């Protein structure tokens, strides 16, 4: 289950009846652990996602029907049957469809107020990823995806009582093509983190820089490779005891074959038991994203833990109205500028601690799930009210 959905259910189920029908791909053990962690939520059904030949055939059929190919993995008759069965047995005030692939089921329940939470303006996300696409094939796939997603957004989002996104920029983009009052902006939250910047590190242990990002995404891996090509060599040259740690899904694959992949001062952390603890143990966190939309949970988490964070504007998308460069973080755009900012912070521990304290205070005050729960409640109530107008 996605982090946003988990914490939202945890908060809302304290005061409201919440039923869930979901897909799963992590395995039965993970599903049972999620159910145990949310004792006040009623899990009505969980359906496995389509893979293999069936998924490929449905993707092709979706293209012919000018539907987003990503819908194929979620086009399940079993899932639909569970939705119909649940709504026949119980009256629901509102149905929440999370991520864009769930939106395709709303047409089967036209008489119930509906909230759709794609998080991002997904067509805009594809358009932005074009900036970091390398091969003609990558560009073609992104153009097709962007056009199909944009077509779907324009034709179908207006049927929902409310559309929820996590970035003001995405809300403005969607509002240009949807009825007034349809789109609602509520940022992502983060689990409560009691943030205290780690004590002054022992300089004899050497400096540690942590680079975070899901490098299975092209626009993130492109930023990582640029960092390794231009920023990392400069930093390794300046600091004899510096170690650079890389963490995030797809990182090992993304750097395979890179000249620095075998450098013993660069380490890929494929799994960590406690990301908060890892963040607190390093000197600087780097978020080198080249593009993208929406709030990045890793940016929230790193700042909430009191880390000194250096990143691009894209990395702070969705919270840019709150953060100030040089006060809560350092925002730069090029790999050479990232190297320069990291260098300055590694030479100024006091500045690192100042940034960390300010960042932790900002994020924990404005982006905790507890503080956002009431806004989601208002989202549902306004969806119901709008549907009855």
Buried (B, 14 or more C-beta within 10 A) or exposed (E): BEBBBBBBBBBBBEEEEBBBBBBBEEEEEEBEEBBEEBEEBBBBBBBBBBEEEEBEEBBEBBBEEEBBBBBBBBBBEEBBEBBEEBBEEEEBEBBBBBBBBBBBBBEEBEEBBBBBBBBBBBBBBBBBBBEBBEEEEBEEBBBBBBBBBBBBBBEBBEEBBBBBBBBBBBBBBBBEBBEEEBBBBBBBBBBEBEBEBBEEBEEEEBBBBBBBBBBEBBBBBBBBBBBBEBBBBBBBEBBEEBBBBBBBBBBBEBBEEBEBBEBEBBEBBEEEEEBBEBBBBBBBBBBBBBBBBBBBBBBBBBBBBBBBBBBBEBBBBBBBEBBEBEEBBBBBEEBEBBBBBBBBBBEEBEBBBBBBBBBBBBBBEBBBBEBBBEBBBEBBEBBBEBBEE
